[in-house]
Amino acid sequence: MFDIRTISQSFPKGKHLPIIPEKAFRMINKLADSVAQALAGVQDGATVLIGGFGTAGIPGELIDGLIAQGARDLTVVNNNAGNGEQGLAALLQAGRVRKIICSFPRQVDSQVFDGLYRAGKLELELVPQGTLAERLRAAGAGIGAFFCPTAYGTELAAGKETREINGRHHVLEYPIHGDLALIKAERGDRWGNLTYRMSARNFGPVMAAAAKKTVATVHEVVELGTLDPEAIVTPGIYVSQIVRIDRVATQGGGFKKSA
């Protein structure tokens, strides 16, 4: 499949990119027929970035598809560690996750995580929420590492390099790169351009940029040119495949069923 990134990376430095024929752009089609097709080939031991803030923007259909796909020994990155026994919690319960990197693992319905962690069956890397977002953003931006004042003087900074900058102590943090990102968007086109619905956006854009492969679900697939370029949040260059899904009510509210 045509990919402008491949061309730009292979073209000599200091030279202008060649004019790309319009036909090549017309050939781009990132629409997958099914979740199973989009997730084919996920390897054991992969690092999977999963969007969502609690149940807001959680790509439940993609998580269910990952369970069905069968990859094991995964490192999962998410803001939370699962709610109830659905979505991310179901992935943990299936025994597919070796390690989780998150900022808020425990809540009233995190019983799956609690049980696995206390039994020593799940490794946890706790990261402050802002630092988590910035480590993901740094991966997408090609930043090797950065200094952040958050966590200095706490157990979260144990073993990490520190430095005083402008009179304030900082901790050296490294980017979080993903082999795969699973995100939930609102609308998309066949080039992979995405828009989101309000707070369901959360970690989606930074995770899409931080992963080698990004799969997104959308509720609506639109024709090219329908999405206002100024409104596109995640450009298609960061998206590998999109899958259209129906709207369903979620445990946290979401779209209400019609009366």
C-alpha positions as CSV (number, residue, x, y, z in Angstrom):
1,M,0.0,0.0,0.0
2,F,1.2,3.5,-0.8
3,D,2.6,5.3,2.2
4,I,4.1,8.8,2.0
5,R,6.2,8.1,5.1
6,T,8.1,5.4,3.3
7,I,8.9,7.7,0.4
8,S,9.9,10.6,2.7
9,Q,12.2,8.4,4.8
10,S,14.0,7.0,1.7
11,F,14.4,10.2,-0.2
12,P,17.9,11.9,0.1
13,K,18.3,14.7,2.7
14,G,18.2,18.2,1.2
15,K,16.2,17.1,-1.8
16,H,12.5,17.9,-2.5
17,L,10.0,15.1,-2.5
18,P,8.9,14.2,-6.0
19,I,5.4,15.1,-7.1
20,I,3.2,12.2,-6.2
21,P,0.7,11.2,-8.8
22,E,-2.9,11.9,-7.9
23,K,-3.7,8.2,-8.7
24,A,-1.4,7.1,-5.8
25,F,-3.5,9.0,-3.3
26,R,-6.7,7.6,-4.8
27,M,-5.4,4.1,-4.1
28,I,-5.1,4.7,-0.3
29,N,-7.8,2.8,1.5
30,K,-7.3,2.1,5.2
31,L,-10.8,0.7,5.8
32,A,-10.8,-2.8,7.3
33,D,-13.7,-5.2,6.8
34,S,-13.6,-6.4,10.3
35,V,-11.9,-6.0,13.7
36,A,-10.3,-9.4,13.2
37,Q,-8.8,-8.3,9.9
38,A,-7.4,-5.1,11.4
39,L,-5.8,-6.9,14.3
40,A,-4.3,-9.9,12.4
41,G,-0.6,-10.4,13.1
42,V,-0.4,-8.9,16.6
43,Q,2.6,-10.6,18.2
44,D,3.1,-12.1,21.7
45,G,5.0,-9.7,23.9
46,A,3.8,-6.6,22.1
47,T,3.3,-3.2,23.8
48,V,-0.3,-2.1,23.2
49,L,-1.4,1.5,23.8
50,I,-5.1,1.6,24.6
51,G,-7.0,4.9,24.6
52,G,-9.7,5.7,27.1
53,F,-10.2,7.5,30.3
54,G,-12.3,5.1,32.5
55,T,-15.1,4.1,30.1
56,A,-14.9,7.4,28.0
57,G,-13.3,6.6,24.7
58,I,-12.4,3.0,25.5
59,P,-12.1,1.0,22.3
60,G,-14.1,-2.0,23.6
61,E,-14.6,-3.7,20.3
62,L,-10.9,-3.6,19.6
63,I,-10.1,-5.0,23.0
64,D,-12.6,-7.8,22.5
65,G,-10.9,-8.4,19.1
66,L,-7.5,-8.5,20.7
67,I,-8.7,-11.2,23.2
68,A,-10.1,-13.2,20.3
69,Q,-6.9,-12.7,18.3
70,G,-4.9,-14.5,21.0
71,A,-1.7,-12.5,21.6
72,R,-0.2,-13.0,25.0
73,D,2.4,-11.6,27.4
74,L,1.4,-8.1,26.5
75,T,2.5,-4.8,28.0
76,V,-0.6,-2.6,28.1
77,V,-0.6,1.2,28.5
78,N,-3.8,2.9,29.6
79,N,-4.9,5.6,32.0
80,N,-6.6,3.0,34.1
81,A,-6.4,-0.7,34.8
82,G,-9.9,-1.8,33.8
83,N,-13.5,-1.3,34.9
84,G,-15.8,-4.2,36.0
85,E,-15.2,-7.2,33.9
86,Q,-15.4,-5.7,30.5
87,G,-13.0,-4.1,28.1
88,L,-9.5,-3.8,29.5
89,A,-10.5,-5.7,32.6
90,A,-11.6,-8.6,30.4
91,L,-8.2,-8.6,28.7
92,L,-6.5,-8.7,32.1
93,Q,-8.9,-11.5,33.3
94,A,-8.0,-13.5,30.2
95,G,-4.4,-13.7,31.4
96,R,-3.1,-12.0,28.3
97,V,-1.3,-9.1,30.0
98,R,2.1,-9.3,31.7
99,K,2.5,-5.7,32.6
100,I,0.4,-2.6,32.8
101,I,1.6,1.0,32.7
102,C,-1.0,3.4,34.0
103,S,-1.7,6.4,36.3
104,F,-4.9,5.3,38.1
105,P,-5.1,1.5,38.6
106,R,-7.5,1.3,41.5
107,Q,-11.1,2.4,41.7
108,V,-14.4,1.0,43.0
109,D,-14.8,-1.5,40.2
110,S,-11.1,-2.5,39.6
111,Q,-11.5,-5.9,41.2
112,V,-9.9,-7.8,38.3
113,F,-6.7,-5.7,38.5
114,D,-6.7,-5.9,42.3
115,G,-6.8,-9.6,42.4
116,L,-4.1,-10.2,39.7
117,Y,-1.7,-7.6,41.2
118,R,-2.1,-8.9,44.8
119,A,-1.5,-12.5,43.5
120,G,1.7,-11.4,41.8
121,K,0.3,-12.2,38.4
122,L,0.5,-8.7,37.0
123,E,3.4,-6.2,36.9
124,L,2.5,-2.5,37.5
125,E,4.4,0.6,36.4
126,L,2.7,3.6,38.0
127,V,3.1,6.9,36.2
128,P,1.6,10.3,37.1
129,Q,-1.1,11.1,34.6
130,G,0.5,14.2,33.0
131,T,3.9,12.3,32.8
132,L,2.1,9.4,31.1
133,A,0.6,11.7,28.4
134,E,4.0,13.5,27.9
135,R,5.9,10.2,27.6
136,L,3.5,9.1,24.9
137,R,3.7,12.5,23.1
138,A,7.5,12.4,23.3
139,A,7.5,9.0,21.5
140,G,5.4,10.5,18.7
141,A,7.6,13.6,18.5
142,G,10.9,11.7,18.3
143,I,12.2,13.0,21.6
144,G,14.8,10.8,23.3
145,A,14.0,11.7,26.9
146,F,12.9,14.8,28.9
147,F,13.2,16.1,32.4
148,C,9.9,16.6,34.4
149,P,9.5,17.9,38.0
150,T,6.6,15.6,38.8
151,A,7.4,12.6,41.1
152,Y,10.7,14.1,42.3
153,G,11.3,13.0,45.9
154,T,8.8,10.2,45.8
155,E,9.0,6.4,45.3
156,L,8.2,6.9,41.6
157,A,11.5,8.6,41.1
158,A,13.5,5.8,42.7
159,G,16.5,4.7,40.5
160,K,15.9,7.5,38.0
161,E,18.3,10.2,37.0
162,T,17.5,13.6,38.6
163,R,18.8,17.1,37.8
164,E,18.2,20.6,39.2
165,I,17.1,23.0,36.5
166,N,16.5,26.7,37.3
167,G,16.3,25.9,41.0
168,R,13.8,23.1,40.7
169,H,14.5,19.4,40.8
170,H,13.5,17.2,37.9
171,V,13.3,13.5,37.0
172,L,14.5,12.1,33.7
173,E,11.6,10.3,31.9
174,Y,11.7,8.2,28.7
175,P,9.2,8.0,25.9
176,I,6.7,5.1,25.7
177,H,6.6,3.6,22.3
178,G,3.9,1.2,21.2
179,D,3.9,-1.7,18.8
180,L,0.1,-1.2,18.5
181,A,-2.4,1.5,19.4
182,L,-6.1,0.9,19.8
183,I,-8.2,4.0,19.8
184,K,-11.8,5.0,19.5
185,A,-12.7,7.9,17.3
186,E,-16.0,9.4,16.1
187,R,-15.7,9.9,12.3
188,G,-13.0,9.0,9.8
189,D,-12.4,8.7,6.1
190,R,-10.6,6.0,4.0
191,W,-7.3,7.9,4.3
192,G,-7.5,7.4,8.1
193,N,-8.1,11.0,9.1
194,L,-10.0,11.1,12.4
195,T,-12.2,13.3,14.6
196,Y,-13.3,12.5,18.1
197,R,-16.4,13.1,20.3
198,M,-15.7,15.5,23.1
199,S,-13.7,13.9,26.0
200,A,-13.6,10.5,24.3
201,R,-10.6,12.0,22.5
202,N,-8.4,11.8,25.7
203,F,-5.2,9.8,24.9
204,G,-6.2,8.8,21.4
205,P,-4.1,11.4,19.4
206,V,-0.9,10.9,21.3
207,M,-1.1,7.2,21.3
208,A,-1.8,7.1,17.5
209,A,1.5,9.0,17.0
210,A,3.4,6.9,19.4
211,A,2.7,3.5,17.9
212,K,4.1,1.6,14.9
213,K,0.6,0.5,14.0
214,T,-2.7,2.3,14.9
215,V,-6.1,0.8,14.6
216,A,-9.1,3.0,15.2
217,T,-12.9,2.4,15.4
218,V,-15.3,5.0,14.1
219,H,-19.0,5.4,14.2
220,E,-19.2,7.0,10.8
221,V,-17.1,6.7,7.7
222,V,-17.3,9.8,5.5
223,E,-16.2,10.6,1.9
224,L,-12.8,12.2,1.3
225,G,-13.1,16.0,1.7
226,T,-16.0,15.8,4.1
227,L,-13.9,16.4,7.2
228,D,-12.8,20.0,7.6
229,P,-9.0,19.9,7.6
230,E,-9.0,22.4,10.5
231,A,-11.2,19.9,12.5
232,I,-9.1,16.8,11.9
233,V,-7.4,15.8,15.2
234,T,-5.4,12.7,14.1
235,P,-4.1,12.9,10.5
236,G,-4.3,9.7,8.5
237,I,-0.5,9.4,8.4
238,Y,-0.7,8.1,12.0
239,V,-3.5,5.6,11.3
240,S,-3.0,2.2,9.8
241,Q,-6.6,0.9,9.7
242,I,-10.0,2.0,10.7
243,V,-13.1,-0.1,11.4
244,R,-16.7,1.1,11.5
245,I,-18.7,0.1,14.5
246,D,-22.3,0.7,15.7
247,R,-23.1,3.0,18.6
248,V,-23.9,1.1,21.8
249,A,-24.7,2.2,25.4
250,T,-21.8,1.9,27.8
251,Q,-21.7,1.1,31.5
252,G,-20.6,4.7,32.2
253,G,-23.5,6.2,30.2
254,G,-22.4,6.8,26.6
255,F,-25.0,6.9,23.9
256,K,-28.4,6.1,25.3
257,K,-30.7,3.6,23.7
258,S,-33.7,5.1,22.0
259,A,-36.9,4.9,23.9
